[in-house]
Amino acid sequence: MKKNLLIAVWFTLVTTVMFGLIYPLGITALAQLCFHDRADGQLISKNGKLVGSRIIGQAFTGPAYFHSRPSNAGTGYDSTSSGGSNLAPTNKNLLERVKGDVQKLQAENPNTPIPVDLVTASGSGLDPDISPAAAEFQIPRVAHSRGMKEEDVRALVERHTKGRDLGFLGEPRVNVLELNLDLDSLHPAR
């Protein structure tokens, strides 16, 4: 009995050190060496100031900016409270929020179909991307607000549109933060 207890204690200590210390430190070091940008969260800096991450959405509300999807993460785009609302499609609160968003978007761009991702939140609430259709919907507002031609803004959106991963995974998408940063550097908001 004493021998079995000693083996169990040693096994616990050895596996704790191996899998709780050596393995995580080794993987972290390997990630920092081989994938430094990704291991650090794909952070974006501008003029030495951290402005966001390529993989975490954030709110843009001004008329001169492309807007992200709605977020239910905490108070909105809170990376510590990631998650959807878990409201059913028939939930009164969800229906009222979507209806309000639809009315606001219809006023912004009448007689144009509203892309679904502009009125629905992603599962995590932190989606950094919108669909090309959602970007196209917002082009008139952004172009007007910045005093730009719609064709110029459309060309910028096309430059920022990423296709499917490996040609068949996922959907085409536009990273909102990168697009807005590029807009600010090319034609600052007035």
Backbone as JSON Lines, residues from 0, in Angstrom:
{"i":0,"aa":"M","n":[0.82,-1.19,0.0],"ca":[0.0,0.0,0.0],"c":[0.87,1.26,0.0]}
{"i":1,"aa":"K","n":[1.9,1.27,0.85],"ca":[2.8,2.41,0.94],"c":[3.52,2.63,-0.38]}
{"i":2,"aa":"K","n":[3.91,1.55,-1.04],"ca":[4.61,1.62,-2.33],"c":[3.7,2.22,-3.39]}
{"i":3,"aa":"N","n":[2.43,1.81,-3.44],"ca":[1.48,2.35,-4.41],"c":[1.23,3.85,-4.18]}
{"i":4,"aa":"L","n":[1.14,4.25,-2.93],"ca":[0.95,5.67,-2.61],"c":[2.15,6.48,-3.05]}
{"i":5,"aa":"L","n":[3.35,5.99,-2.82],"ca":[4.57,6.68,-3.24],"c":[4.63,6.8,-4.76]}
{"i":6,"aa":"I","n":[4.27,5.75,-5.49],"ca":[4.24,5.79,-6.95],"c":[3.23,6.83,-7.43]}
{"i":7,"aa":"A","n":[2.06,6.87,-6.81],"ca":[1.01,7.83,-7.19],"c":[1.48,9.27,-6.96]}
{"i":8,"aa":"V","n":[2.13,9.53,-5.86],"ca":[2.62,10.88,-5.56],"c":[3.68,11.28,-6.57]}
{"i":9,"aa":"W","n":[4.65,10.39,-6.84],"ca":[5.7,10.69,-7.82],"c":[5.12,10.91,-9.21]}
{"i":10,"aa":"F","n":[4.18,10.06,-9.59],"ca":[3.54,10.2,-10.9],"c":[2.83,11.55,-11.01]}
{"i":11,"aa":"T","n":[2.14,11.95,-9.94],"ca":[1.45,13.25,-9.93],"c":[2.45,14.39,-10.06]}
{"i":12,"aa":"L","n":[3.54,14.34,-9.32],"ca":[4.55,15.39,-9.38],"c":[5.2,15.48,-10.76]}
{"i":13,"aa":"V","n":[5.58,14.34,-11.31],"ca":[6.25,14.31,-12.61],"c":[5.32,14.81,-13.7]}
{"i":14,"aa":"T","n":[4.1,14.32,-13.73],"ca":[3.17,14.76,-14.78],"c":[2.78,16.23,-14.62]}
{"i":15,"aa":"T","n":[2.68,16.71,-13.38],"ca":[2.38,18.12,-13.16],"c":[3.5,19.0,-13.7]}
{"i":16,"aa":"V","n":[4.74,18.64,-13.43],"ca":[5.87,19.42,-13.94],"c":[5.94,19.33,-15.47]}
{"i":17,"aa":"M","n":[5.76,18.11,-16.0],"ca":[5.85,17.95,-17.45],"c":[4.74,18.68,-18.19]}
{"i":18,"aa":"F","n":[3.49,18.44,-17.79],"ca":[2.36,18.97,-18.54],"c":[1.82,20.3,-18.01]}
{"i":19,"aa":"G","n":[2.24,20.68,-16.82],"ca":[1.79,21.95,-16.27],"c":[2.84,23.04,-16.34]}
{"i":20,"aa":"L","n":[4.09,22.66,-16.63],"ca":[5.16,23.66,-16.67],"c":[5.99,23.55,-17.95]}
{"i":21,"aa":"I","n":[6.61,22.42,-18.18],"ca":[7.51,22.27,-19.32],"c":[6.76,22.38,-20.66]}
{"i":22,"aa":"Y","n":[5.66,21.64,-20.81],"ca":[4.91,21.66,-22.07],"c":[4.36,23.07,-22.39]}
{"i":23,"aa":"P","n":[3.66,23.75,-21.47],"ca":[3.15,25.09,-21.79],"c":[4.27,26.09,-22.11]}
{"i":24,"aa":"L","n":[5.36,26.04,-21.37],"ca":[6.47,26.95,-21.65],"c":[7.1,26.66,-23.0]}
{"i":25,"aa":"G","n":[7.23,25.38,-23.34],"ca":[7.79,25.0,-24.64],"c":[6.9,25.45,-25.79]}
{"i":26,"aa":"I","n":[5.59,25.25,-25.67],"ca":[4.66,25.67,-26.73],"c":[4.65,27.18,-26.85]}
{"i":27,"aa":"T","n":[4.68,27.89,-25.72],"ca":[4.71,29.36,-25.76],"c":[5.98,29.85,-26.44]}
{"i":28,"aa":"A","n":[7.11,29.26,-26.11],"ca":[8.38,29.66,-26.74],"c":[8.35,29.37,-28.24]}
{"i":29,"aa":"L","n":[7.84,28.21,-28.63],"ca":[7.75,27.85,-30.04],"c":[6.83,28.82,-30.79]}
{"i":30,"aa":"A","n":[5.7,29.17,-30.19],"ca":[4.76,30.11,-30.82],"c":[5.41,31.48,-30.98]}
{"i":31,"aa":"Q","n":[6.15,31.93,-29.98],"ca":[6.8,33.24,-30.06],"c":[7.89,33.24,-31.14]}
{"i":32,"aa":"L","n":[8.58,32.13,-31.31],"ca":[9.62,32.05,-32.33],"c":[9.06,31.94,-33.74]}
{"i":33,"aa":"C","n":[8.06,31.1,-33.91],"ca":[7.55,30.8,-35.25],"c":[6.38,31.67,-35.69]}
{"i":34,"aa":"F","n":[5.55,32.09,-34.76],"ca":[4.33,32.84,-35.09],"c":[4.17,34.03,-34.16]}
{"i":35,"aa":"H","n":[5.17,34.88,-34.08],"ca":[5.2,35.97,-33.1],"c":[3.95,36.84,-33.17]}
{"i":36,"aa":"D","n":[3.56,37.28,-34.37],"ca":[2.4,38.16,-34.51],"c":[1.12,37.48,-34.0]}
{"i":37,"aa":"R","n":[0.92,36.25,-34.39],"ca":[-0.29,35.54,-33.97],"c":[-0.28,35.21,-32.48]}
{"i":38,"aa":"A","n":[0.87,34.87,-31.95],"ca":[0.97,34.52,-30.53],"c":[0.67,35.71,-29.64]}
{"i":39,"aa":"D","n":[0.89,36.9,-30.13],"ca":[0.64,38.11,-29.34],"c":[-0.74,38.72,-29.6]}
{"i":40,"aa":"G","n":[-1.62,38.03,-30.33],"ca":[-2.98,38.5,-30.52],"c":[-3.21,39.34,-31.77]}
{"i":41,"aa":"Q","n":[-2.26,39.35,-32.71],"ca":[-2.39,40.09,-33.96],"c":[-2.75,41.55,-33.71]}
{"i":42,"aa":"L","n":[-2.0,42.18,-32.82],"ca":[-2.25,43.57,-32.45],"c":[-1.83,44.52,-33.56]}
{"i":43,"aa":"I","n":[-2.58,45.62,-33.67],"ca":[-2.29,46.65,-34.68],"c":[-1.93,47.94,-33.95]}
{"i":44,"aa":"S","n":[-0.77,48.5,-34.31],"ca":[-0.33,49.78,-33.75],"c":[-0.27,50.81,-34.85]}
{"i":45,"aa":"K","n":[-0.56,52.04,-34.5],"ca":[-0.46,53.13,-35.45],"c":[0.22,54.29,-34.73]}
{"i":46,"aa":"N","n":[1.33,54.76,-35.31],"ca":[2.11,55.83,-34.71],"c":[2.53,55.47,-33.28]}
{"i":47,"aa":"G","n":[2.89,54.21,-33.06],"ca":[3.36,53.76,-31.76],"c":[2.26,53.54,-30.74]}
{"i":48,"aa":"K","n":[0.99,53.7,-31.13],"ca":[-0.13,53.54,-30.2],"c":[-0.94,52.31,-30.6]}
{"i":49,"aa":"L","n":[-1.25,51.47,-29.63],"ca":[-2.06,50.29,-29.88],"c":[-3.49,50.73,-30.21]}
{"i":50,"aa":"V","n":[-4.01,50.29,-31.38],"ca":[-5.36,50.69,-31.79],"c":[-6.34,49.53,-31.82]}
{"i":51,"aa":"G","n":[-5.87,48.31,-31.73],"ca":[-6.78,47.17,-31.72],"c":[-6.1,45.89,-32.15]}
{"i":52,"aa":"S","n":[-6.93,44.91,-32.43],"ca":[-6.47,43.59,-32.86],"c":[-7.2,43.21,-34.13]}
{"i":53,"aa":"R","n":[-6.49,42.5,-35.0],"ca":[-7.12,42.02,-36.24],"c":[-8.21,41.0,-35.99]}
{"i":54,"aa":"I","n":[-8.19,40.37,-34.83],"ca":[-9.11,39.26,-34.58],"c":[-10.19,39.55,-33.54]}
{"i":55,"aa":"I","n":[-10.26,40.79,-33.04],"ca":[-11.31,41.16,-32.09],"c":[-11.99,42.42,-32.6]}
{"i":56,"aa":"G","n":[-13.29,42.34,-32.79],"ca":[-14.05,43.48,-33.3],"c":[-14.12,44.61,-32.28]}
{"i":57,"aa":"Q","n":[-14.45,45.77,-32.78],"ca":[-14.66,46.92,-31.91],"c":[-15.71,47.83,-32.53]}
{"i":58,"aa":"A","n":[-16.27,48.7,-31.71],"ca":[-17.36,49.55,-32.17],"c":[-16.83,50.76,-32.93]}
{"i":59,"aa":"F","n":[-17.44,51.03,-34.06],"ca":[-17.22,52.26,-34.82],"c":[-18.6,52.86,-35.02]}
{"i":60,"aa":"T","n":[-18.81,54.08,-34.56],"ca":[-20.16,54.64,-34.61],"c":[-20.28,55.88,-35.49]}
{"i":61,"aa":"G","n":[-19.19,56.56,-35.78],"ca":[-19.26,57.78,-36.57],"c":[-19.68,57.5,-38.0]}
{"i":62,"aa":"P","n":[-20.31,58.47,-38.67],"ca":[-20.76,58.26,-40.04],"c":[-19.62,58.1,-41.04]}
{"i":63,"aa":"A","n":[-18.42,58.52,-40.69],"ca":[-17.28,58.41,-41.6],"c":[-16.59,57.06,-41.54]}
{"i":64,"aa":"Y","n":[-17.11,56.16,-40.72],"ca":[-16.48,54.85,-40.53],"c":[-17.43,53.72,-40.9]}
{"i":65,"aa":"F","n":[-16.84,52.63,-41.36],"ca":[-17.61,51.42,-41.57],"c":[-17.93,50.86,-40.19]}
{"i":66,"aa":"H","n":[-19.15,50.41,-40.0],"ca":[-19.59,49.89,-38.72],"c":[-19.47,48.38,-38.69]}
{"i":67,"aa":"S","n":[-19.15,47.87,-37.52],"ca":[-19.03,46.43,-37.3],"c":[-20.41,45.83,-37.07]}
{"i":68,"aa":"R","n":[-20.42,44.52,-36.92],"ca":[-21.66,43.83,-36.54],"c":[-22.05,44.25,-35.13]}
{"i":69,"aa":"P","n":[-23.33,44.14,-34.78],"ca":[-23.72,44.38,-33.39],"c":[-23.02,43.37,-32.48]}
{"i":70,"aa":"S","n":[-22.82,43.75,-31.23],"ca":[-22.13,42.86,-30.3],"c":[-22.95,42.68,-29.02]}
{"i":71,"aa":"N","n":[-23.01,41.45,-28.55],"ca":[-23.65,41.15,-27.28],"c":[-22.62,40.78,-26.22]}
{"i":72,"aa":"A","n":[-21.36,41.0,-26.49],"ca":[-20.29,40.64,-25.55],"c":[-20.18,41.72,-24.48]}
{"i":73,"aa":"G","n":[-20.65,41.43,-23.3],"ca":[-20.61,42.4,-22.2],"c":[-21.38,43.65,-22.57]}
{"i":74,"aa":"T","n":[-20.71,44.79,-22.49],"ca":[-21.34,46.05,-22.86],"c":[-21.07,46.37,-24.33]}
{"i":75,"aa":"G","n":[-20.58,45.4,-25.07],"ca":[-20.29,45.57,-26.49],"c":[-18.81,45.45,-26.75]}
{"i":76,"aa":"Y","n":[-18.42,44.43,-27.48],"ca":[-17.03,44.16,-27.87],"c":[-16.12,44.02,-26.66]}
{"i":77,"aa":"D","n":[-16.65,43.52,-25.56],"ca":[-15.87,43.28,-24.35],"c":[-15.27,41.88,-24.43]}
{"i":78,"aa":"S","n":[-13.95,41.82,-24.67],"ca":[-13.3,40.52,-24.88],"c":[-13.29,39.65,-23.63]}
{"i":79,"aa":"T","n":[-13.56,40.21,-22.47],"ca":[-13.63,39.39,-21.26],"c":[-15.01,38.78,-21.07]}
{"i":80,"aa":"S","n":[-15.98,39.2,-21.87],"ca":[-17.35,38.68,-21.76],"c":[-17.84,38.16,-23.1]}
{"i":81,"aa":"S","n":[-17.0,37.45,-23.8],"ca":[-17.35,36.95,-25.11],"c":[-18.55,36.01,-25.05]}
{"i":82,"aa":"G","n":[-19.45,36.19,-25.99],"ca":[-20.57,35.28,-26.07],"c":[-21.77,35.96,-26.71]}
{"i":83,"aa":"G","n":[-22.64,35.14,-27.23],"ca":[-23.87,35.64,-27.83],"c":[-24.89,35.94,-26.76]}
{"i":84,"aa":"S","n":[-26.03,36.46,-27.18],"ca":[-27.07,36.81,-26.22],"c":[-27.87,35.59,-25.78]}
{"i":85,"aa":"N","n":[-27.84,34.54,-26.59],"ca":[-28.62,33.33,-26.35],"c":[-30.11,33.6,-26.33]}
{"i":86,"aa":"L","n":[-30.55,34.67,-27.01],"ca":[-31.96,34.98,-27.1],"c":[-32.55,34.2,-28.28]}
{"i":87,"aa":"A","n":[-33.74,33.67,-28.07],"ca":[-34.42,32.92,-29.12],"c":[-34.86,33.87,-30.22]}
{"i":88,"aa":"P","n":[-35.04,33.38,-31.44],"ca":[-35.46,34.23,-32.56],"c":[-36.79,34.92,-32.31]}
{"i":89,"aa":"T","n":[-37.59,34.42,-31.37],"ca":[-38.88,35.03,-31.08],"c":[-38.83,35.91,-29.83]}
{"i":90,"aa":"N","n":[-37.67,36.1,-29.23],"ca":[-37.54,36.89,-28.02],"c":[-37.86,38.36,-28.31]}
{"i":91,"aa":"K","n":[-38.68,38.94,-27.47],"ca":[-39.14,40.33,-27.66],"c":[-37.97,41.32,-27.68]}
{"i":92,"aa":"N","n":[-37.02,41.17,-26.77],"ca":[-35.88,42.1,-26.72],"c":[-35.04,42.04,-28.0]}
{"i":93,"aa":"L","n":[-34.8,40.83,-28.49],"ca":[-34.03,40.66,-29.72],"c":[-34.79,41.26,-30.9]}
{"i":94,"aa":"L","n":[-36.07,40.97,-30.99],"ca":[-36.87,41.49,-32.11],"c":[-36.9,43.02,-32.11]}
{"i":95,"aa":"E","n":[-37.02,43.62,-30.92],"ca":[-37.04,45.09,-30.83],"c":[-35.69,45.69,-31.24]}
{"i":96,"aa":"R","n":[-34.6,45.06,-30.79],"ca":[-33.28,45.57,-31.16],"c":[-33.05,45.48,-32.65]}
{"i":97,"aa":"V","n":[-33.38,44.33,-33.25],"ca":[-33.21,44.16,-34.69],"c":[-34.1,45.13,-35.46]}
{"i":98,"aa":"K","n":[-35.34,45.28,-35.01],"ca":[-36.26,46.21,-35.68],"c":[-35.72,47.64,-35.64]}
{"i":99,"aa":"G","n":[-35.18,48.05,-34.5],"ca":[-34.58,49.38,-34.39],"c":[-33.38,49.55,-35.3]}
{"i":100,"aa":"D","n":[-32.54,48.51,-35.37],"ca":[-31.37,48.55,-36.26],"c":[-31.79,48.63,-37.72]}
{"i":101,"aa":"V","n":[-32.82,47.88,-38.07],"ca":[-33.31,47.88,-39.46],"c":[-33.85,49.27,-39.81]}
{"i":102,"aa":"Q","n":[-34.63,49.87,-38.93],"ca":[-35.18,51.21,-39.2],"c":[-34.07,52.24,-39.37]}
{"i":103,"aa":"K","n":[-33.06,52.17,-38.52],"ca":[-31.93,53.1,-38.62],"c":[-31.18,52.92,-39.94]}
{"i":104,"aa":"L","n":[-30.96,51.68,-40.34],"ca":[-30.24,51.4,-41.58],"c":[-31.08,51.75,-42.81]}
{"i":105,"aa":"Q","n":[-32.4,51.56,-42.74],"ca":[-33.26,51.93,-43.86],"c":[-33.25,53.44,-44.07]}
{"i":106,"aa":"A","n":[-33.18,54.18,-42.98],"ca":[-33.12,55.64,-43.09],"c":[-31.8,56.07,-43.71]}
{"i":107,"aa":"E","n":[-30.75,55.34,-43.4],"ca":[-29.42,55.65,-43.92],"c":[-29.32,55.35,-45.42]}
{"i":108,"aa":"N","n":[-29.95,54.26,-45.83],"ca":[-29.81,53.81,-47.21],"c":[-31.14,53.22,-47.69]}
{"i":109,"aa":"P","n":[-32.13,54.1,-47.97],"ca":[-33.47,53.61,-48.31],"c":[-33.48,52.76,-49.59]}
{"i":110,"aa":"N","n":[-34.45,51.88,-49.66],"ca":[-34.7,51.03,-50.83],"c":[-33.54,50.1,-51.17]}
{"i":111,"aa":"T","n":[-32.67,49.84,-50.2],"ca":[-31.56,48.91,-50.41],"c":[-31.7,47.77,-49.41]}
{"i":112,"aa":"P","n":[-31.61,46.53,-49.87],"ca":[-31.71,45.4,-48.93],"c":[-30.58,45.48,-47.89]}
{"i":113,"aa":"I","n":[-30.95,45.22,-46.64],"ca":[-29.98,45.3,-45.54],"c":[-29.34,43.93,-45.34]}
{"i":114,"aa":"P","n":[-28.01,43.86,-45.43],"ca":[-27.32,42.58,-45.17],"c":[-27.57,42.12,-43.74]}
{"i":115,"aa":"V","n":[-27.81,40.86,-43.56],"ca":[-28.2,40.32,-42.27],"c":[-27.12,40.53,-41.2]}
{"i":116,"aa":"D","n":[-25.85,40.56,-41.58],"ca":[-24.81,40.71,-40.57],"c":[-24.74,42.12,-39.98]}
{"i":117,"aa":"L","n":[-25.45,43.08,-40.54],"ca":[-25.48,44.43,-39.95],"c":[-26.52,44.53,-38.84]}
{"i":118,"aa":"V","n":[-27.39,43.53,-38.71],"ca":[-28.42,43.58,-37.66],"c":[-28.37,42.37,-36.73]}
{"i":119,"aa":"T","n":[-27.47,41.42,-36.98],"ca":[-27.35,40.26,-36.1],"c":[-25.94,40.16,-35.56]}
{"i":120,"aa":"A","n":[-25.84,39.77,-34.31],"ca":[-24.53,39.62,-33.66],"c":[-23.95,38.25,-33.98]}
{"i":121,"aa":"S","n":[-22.64,38.15,-33.94],"ca":[-21.98,36.86,-34.13],"c":[-22.09,36.05,-32.84]}
{"i":122,"aa":"G","n":[-21.73,34.79,-32.91],"ca":[-21.8,33.93,-31.73],"c":[-20.91,34.4,-30.6]}
{"i":123,"aa":"S","n":[-19.75,34.96,-30.92],"ca":[-18.84,35.42,-29.87],"c":[-19.11,36.87,-29.48]}
{"i":124,"aa":"G","n":[-19.74,37.62,-30.37],"ca":[-19.94,39.05,-30.13],"c":[-18.68,39.86,-30.42]}
{"i":125,"aa":"L","n":[-17.64,39.21,-30.93],"ca":[-16.36,39.88,-31.15],"c":[-15.88,39.77,-32.59]}
{"i":126,"aa":"D","n":[-16.77,39.48,-33.52],"ca":[-16.39,39.27,-34.91],"c":[-15.77,40.55,-35.49]}
{"i":127,"aa":"P","n":[-14.52,40.49,-35.98],"ca":[-13.87,41.68,-36.52],"c":[-14.24,41.97,-37.97]}
{"i":128,"aa":"D","n":[-14.97,41.06,-38.6],"ca":[-15.23,41.16,-40.03],"c":[-16.71,41.39,-40.32]}
{"i":129,"aa":"I","n":[-16.96,41.98,-41.48],"ca":[-18.31,42.06,-42.02],"c":[-18.28,41.46,-43.42]}
{"i":130,"aa":"S","n":[-19.43,41.16,-43.95],"ca":[-19.5,40.61,-45.3],"c":[-19.23,41.71,-46.32]}
{"i":131,"aa":"P","n":[-18.79,41.36,-47.53],"ca":[-18.65,42.37,-48.57],"c":[-19.97,43.11,-48.84]}
{"i":132,"aa":"A","n":[-21.1,42.42,-48.7],"ca":[-22.4,43.07,-48.89],"c":[-22.65,44.13,-47.82]}
{"i":133,"aa":"A","n":[-22.24,43.85,-46.58],"ca":[-22.4,44.83,-45.5],"c":[-21.51,46.05,-45.74]}
{"i":134,"aa":"A","n":[-20.31,45.82,-46.26],"ca":[-19.42,46.94,-46.59],"c":[-20.01,47.75,-47.74]}
{"i":135,"aa":"E","n":[-20.51,47.07,-48.76],"ca":[-21.12,47.74,-49.91],"c":[-22.3,48.61,-49.48]}
{"i":136,"aa":"F","n":[-23.09,48.12,-48.56],"ca":[-24.25,48.85,-48.05],"c":[-23.83,50.18,-47.41]}
{"i":137,"aa":"Q","n":[-22.66,50.2,-46.77],"ca":[-22.21,51.37,-46.03],"c":[-21.41,52.37,-46.87]}
{"i":138,"aa":"I","n":[-21.04,51.98,-48.1],"ca":[-20.2,52.85,-48.94],"c":[-20.8,54.24,-49.15]}
{"i":139,"aa":"P","n":[-22.09,54.39,-49.5],"ca":[-22.62,55.74,-49.72],"c":[-22.47,56.66,-48.5]}
{"i":140,"aa":"R","n":[-22.75,56.14,-47.3],"ca":[-22.64,56.95,-46.08],"c":[-21.19,57.37,-45.84]}
{"i":141,"aa":"V","n":[-20.28,56.42,-45.92],"ca":[-18.86,56.71,-45.66],"c":[-18.31,57.68,-46.7]}
{"i":142,"aa":"A","n":[-18.62,57.46,-47.97],"ca":[-18.13,58.33,-49.04],"c":[-18.66,59.75,-48.86]}
{"i":143,"aa":"H","n":[-19.94,59.88,-48.58],"ca":[-20.54,61.21,-48.39],"c":[-19.91,61.92,-47.19]}
{"i":144,"aa":"S","n":[-19.76,61.19,-46.1],"ca":[-19.23,61.79,-44.87],"c":[-17.78,62.24,-45.02]}
{"i":145,"aa":"R","n":[-17.01,61.53,-45.83],"ca":[-15.59,61.88,-46.02],"c":[-15.37,62.75,-47.25]}
{"i":146,"aa":"G","n":[-16.41,63.03,-48.01],"ca":[-16.25,63.83,-49.22],"c":[-15.47,63.1,-50.29]}
{"i":147,"aa":"M","n":[-15.67,61.79,-50.38],"ca":[-14.97,60.96,-51.36],"c":[-15.95,60.45,-52.41]}
{"i":148,"aa":"K","n":[-15.42,60.0,-53.53],"ca":[-16.25,59.36,-54.54],"c":[-16.54,57.94,-54.08]}
{"i":149,"aa":"E","n":[-17.76,57.49,-54.36],"ca":[-18.13,56.12,-53.98],"c":[-17.21,55.1,-54.63]}
{"i":150,"aa":"E","n":[-16.78,55.37,-55.87],"ca":[-15.9,54.41,-56.57],"c":[-14.57,54.25,-55.84]}
{"i":151,"aa":"D","n":[-14.06,55.35,-55.26],"ca":[-12.8,55.28,-54.53],"c":[-12.94,54.45,-53.26]}
{"i":152,"aa":"V","n":[-14.06,54.66,-52.56],"ca":[-14.3,53.89,-51.33],"c":[-14.53,52.42,-51.69]}
{"i":153,"aa":"R","n":[-15.25,52.16,-52.77],"ca":[-15.5,50.79,-53.22],"c":[-14.19,50.09,-53.57]}
{"i":154,"aa":"A","n":[-13.28,50.8,-54.22],"ca":[-11.99,50.21,-54.56],"c":[-11.21,49.84,-53.29]}
{"i":155,"aa":"L","n":[-11.31,50.69,-52.28],"ca":[-10.64,50.4,-51.01],"c":[-11.26,49.17,-50.34]}
{"i":156,"aa":"V","n":[-12.57,49.08,-50.39],"ca":[-13.25,47.9,-49.82],"c":[-12.8,46.64,-50.55]}
{"i":157,"aa":"E","n":[-12.71,46.71,-51.87],"ca":[-12.28,45.54,-52.64],"c":[-10.86,45.13,-52.29]}
{"i":158,"aa":"R","n":[-9.98,46.11,-52.02],"ca":[-8.6,45.8,-51.62],"c":[-8.58,45.09,-50.28]}
{"i":159,"aa":"H","n":[-9.56,45.39,-49.42],"ca":[-9.58,44.8,-48.08],"c":[-10.47,43.56,-47.98]}
{"i":160,"aa":"T","n":[-11.06,43.16,-49.08],"ca":[-11.91,41.96,-49.07],"c":[-11.03,40.72,-49.18]}
{"i":161,"aa":"K","n":[-11.17,39.85,-48.2],"ca":[-10.42,38.59,-48.18],"c":[-11.36,37.48,-48.63]}
{"i":162,"aa":"G","n":[-10.84,36.61,-49.48],"ca":[-11.64,35.49,-49.97],"c":[-11.71,34.36,-48.96]}
{"i":163,"aa":"R","n":[-12.26,33.27,-49.39],"ca":[-12.36,32.08,-48.54],"c":[-10.96,31.54,-48.23]}
{"i":164,"aa":"D","n":[-10.76,31.07,-47.02],"ca":[-9.49,30.45,-46.66],"c":[-9.31,29.16,-47.45]}
{"i":165,"aa":"L","n":[-8.14,28.99,-48.02],"ca":[-7.79,27.84,-48.84],"c":[-8.73,27.68,-50.04]}
{"i":166,"aa":"G","n":[-9.45,28.73,-50.37],"ca":[-10.34,28.72,-51.52],"c":[-11.71,28.1,-51.29]}
{"i":167,"aa":"F","n":[-11.94,27.49,-50.09],"ca":[-13.24,26.85,-49.87],"c":[-13.75,26.94,-48.43]}
{"i":168,"aa":"L","n":[-12.93,27.42,-47.51],"ca":[-13.36,27.49,-46.11],"c":[-13.85,28.89,-45.76]}
{"i":169,"aa":"G","n":[-14.98,28.98,-45.09],"ca":[-15.51,30.26,-44.65],"c":[-16.14,31.05,-45.77]}
{"i":170,"aa":"E","n":[-16.34,32.32,-45.51],"ca":[-16.98,33.22,-46.46],"c":[-16.06,34.41,-46.72]}
{"i":171,"aa":"P","n":[-16.23,35.08,-47.86],"ca":[-15.48,36.32,-48.09],"c":[-15.81,37.32,-46.98]}
{"i":172,"aa":"R","n":[-14.83,38.16,-46.62],"ca":[-15.02,39.05,-45.48],"c":[-14.15,40.29,-45.61]}
{"i":173,"aa":"V","n":[-14.51,41.31,-44.84],"ca":[-13.78,42.57,-44.81],"c":[-13.49,42.88,-43.35]}
{"i":174,"aa":"N","n":[-12.22,43.08,-43.0],"ca":[-11.85,43.43,-41.64],"c":[-12.13,44.91,-41.43]}
{"i":175,"aa":"V","n":[-13.03,45.23,-40.52],"ca":[-13.51,46.6,-40.32],"c":[-12.4,47.51,-39.79]}
{"i":176,"aa":"L","n":[-11.63,47.06,-38.83],"ca":[-10.57,47.9,-38.25],"c":[-9.52,48.26,-39.3]}
{"i":177,"aa":"E","n":[-9.05,47.26,-40.04],"ca":[-8.04,47.54,-41.07],"c":[-8.57,48.48,-42.14]}
{"i":178,"aa":"L","n":[-9.82,48.29,-42.55],"ca":[-10.42,49.15,-43.56],"c":[-10.54,50.58,-43.05]}
{"i":179,"aa":"N","n":[-11.0,50.77,-41.82],"ca":[-11.14,52.12,-41.26],"c":[-9.79,52.8,-41.06]}
{"i":180,"aa":"L","n":[-8.79,52.03,-40.65],"ca":[-7.45,52.62,-40.5],"c":[-6.9,53.08,-41.85]}
{"i":181,"aa":"D","n":[-7.11,52.26,-42.87],"ca":[-6.66,52.63,-44.22],"c":[-7.4,53.87,-44.7]}
{"i":182,"aa":"L","n":[-8.7,53.93,-44.45],"ca":[-9.47,55.13,-44.82],"c":[-8.91,56.37,-44.14]}
{"i":183,"aa":"D","n":[-8.63,56.26,-42.84],"ca":[-8.09,57.42,-42.1],"c":[-6.73,57.86,-42.65]}
{"i":184,"aa":"S","n":[-5.91,56.91,-43.06],"ca":[-4.59,57.29,-43.53],"c":[-4.66,57.88,-44.95]}
{"i":185,"aa":"L","n":[-5.61,57.42,-45.78],"ca":[-5.73,57.93,-47.14],"c":[-6.56,59.21,-47.24]}
{"i":186,"aa":"H","n":[-7.63,59.27,-46.46],"ca":[-8.53,60.42,-46.53],"c":[-9.16,60.62,-45.15]}
{"i":187,"aa":"P","n":[-8.49,61.35,-44.26],"ca":[-8.98,61.5,-42.89],"c":[-10.42,62.01,-42.84]}
{"i":188,"aa":"A","n":[-11.14,61.55,-41.81],"ca":[-12.52,62.0,-41.61],"c":[-12.53,63.48,-41.29]}
{"i":189,"aa":"R","n":[-13.56,64.18,-41.81],"ca":[-13.63,65.62,-41.54],"c":[-14.51,65.91,-40.36]}
